[in-house]
């Protein structure tokens, strides 16, 4: 019996590591040099250790994470919400992700997953593997926090009901996005256009504002 449990645990850990390496919630890979091939985001030691320590939960987390992305893709295709790069759809994705996690695992672990994800994004940025910045990271963290509260306070809601609630939160301005003009250009706190220097910089002086349609 003990050997069977150990064998199952080993298989799940192996599956989790495979899933993490292809996780759609990883920061999108971009390069400053347009002609260069995109760099591959590698799995972090922090994620591996967490998965090994919590194999059964990690497997559930990754399945939920993929589901959150699939739902986000469907919402985007429907045209109900737009802009998955710091906009309403991005806010929806993070809030729904954490709300689903909070419904299905312990709140403390859901919070921990969000923190690990943002730390991994920062390390990936430092290596030049993505264009994440301090404002985007803060925005994600704020939307994650709202999502955790929603999942915690509405464990009885069905998946469709939760999706509708998160969409309502976006429309009511209860979530957060990065301030842009009508053309998609980033603006600072005073509404001035932020010039894109092309420099790989963590603090680009972008501004967080409330969502809304």
N, C-alpha and C positions, 0 to 999 in steps of 0.2 A: 504493500500500500504506500509506504514512504517513498519507495523507488518510483512508483507511478506518479506521485505528486511532484517529485523532483524532475521527472522527465517532462511533465506538462509545463512546469515552471520554466525549464530550459527552452522549450519550444516557443513559449510566449515571449521570453526575453529576446530570442532570436528574431521573432516576427516584429517585435516592437522596434528593434534597432533598424530592421529593414524599412519599416514604416516611417520612422523618424527621418531617415536619409532621403525619403521622397515626400516628406510632409508638406502639403500645400500651404500651411500656415507659416512656413519659413519666409523671411523677408525676400521680396522679389529681387532676383539677381540682375544687376545692371553694371555697365562699365563706363568709365569716363571717356575712354578711347572708343569711339564708335566702330572703328575698324577691327578692334580686338574681339576675340571670342569671349562670350560670357564666362565668368569664373564660376566654378562649382562651389556651392555652399556646403561645407563639410559638417558632419554631426559634431557637436561639442562634447567634451568630456563630462560636463555638468549634466547634459541630457542623458548620456549613457548611464551614468551613475544613478540618476533618478529612476530611469527605466528598470535597471537591475534591482534597485531597492524596492520598487513597487510594480512588479511585472504585470499583475492582473489589472491593477488600476490603470497603468500606463497603456495597456492594450485598449481598454475602454475609452481612455482619453483620446487616443489617436483616432479611433473610429468616430467619436463625437466630433473631433476636429475636422475630419474629412467631410462629415455630414454638414457641418457649419459652412464649409466652403461650397459644397454642392448647392445648398439652399441659397447662399449669396449669389452664386452664378445664375440660379433660376430667377432671383429677384432682379438681377441686372438685365437679363434677357427680356423680362417682362416690361422693363422700362419704369417700374414703380419707383426705384431709387437709382441714383447715378453717382459716378465718381468713386471708384474703389481706391483711389490714391489720395487719401487725406480728406475725402468728402463724405457725403451722407452714407454711401454704400459701405465705405470703410468703417464708419462708426457702427453701422448695423452689424457688420461681420464680427467685430470684436465683442460687441455687447451680447449678441446671440450666442457666440462661442462660449463666453463665460457663464451666461444664463443656463445653457444646456449642461455645462459641467457642474454648476452649483446644484442643479436638480438631481444629478446622478452620482456625485461623489461628495466627500466632505468639503465644507467651505474652505477650511484651512488649506487643503490640498489644491483646490481650484485657484486660490490666491497665489499659491506657490508656483503653479504652472505658468500663470501670467507673468510673474516676476522673472522666472527662468527664461521665458520666451523673449522678453525685452532685453535681458542681459546678453542673450545669444545674438540678438539683432545688433547690439552695440559692438560686440566682439567681431561680428561679421563686417560691420562698417569699418572698424579699425584696420581690418585686413584688406579693405578696399573692395569688398565683395558686394556691397549694396549702397544705396543712396539714402538710407535711413538717417534721420537727424534728431536732435534733441526735442524739437517740437512734435514731430511725428511719434516719437517714443512716449512723450508725456500725454499726447492725445489718446494713444492706444491704452495707456494705463488708466486714464480717466474713464474711458468707455468700458474697460474691463471691470472697473469697480462698480459701475452702474449695473452691468450685466450680472455680476455676482449677487448684488442685492435683489435684482429681479428674480433670479433663480431661487434664491434663499426664501424670499417672501411669497413666491408663487409656485411652489413645488407641485401643487395640484393641477396646474394648467397642462393641457395637452401641448404637443409640439406646435400644432397649427395656431393654437391660442397664444403661445409664447411668441411665435413669429409675428403675429398681428400686433402684440403688445410692443415689441421692439420697434416695429415700423411706426407705431403711434408715437413712441418716444422720440424717434427721429423727427417726425413731422412737428411735434410739439416743442422741439428745441431742447430736449432734455439730455441729448448726447452732444458730442463735441467733434468738430472738424477743423481743418486748417483754413484760414481766411484766404480767399481768392477773389479775383475779379471775374467778370462775366466771360472772359476768354481763358480762364484757368490759370492765370498768372498769380503767383503768391504775393501777398500783401503783408506789410508789417503792422504793428499795433495802431499806427496812425492812418492806415489805409494807403500808404505809399507803396509803389511797386518795388519789389525786391529784385535787384539786378542779379542775374545768374552769372557768377564769375567762372563757373566750371571747377572751382577749387573744392577739393574733398574736405568739407568742413562740417563739424558736428553741430555747431550753433549758427544757423543761418538766419536767425532773427525773424522767423515766421511767427504767425500769431494764431492762437487757438480761439475759436468762436463757437457759438452754439449751432447745432444743426437746424434744419428747417427747410420747408419746401417753398 
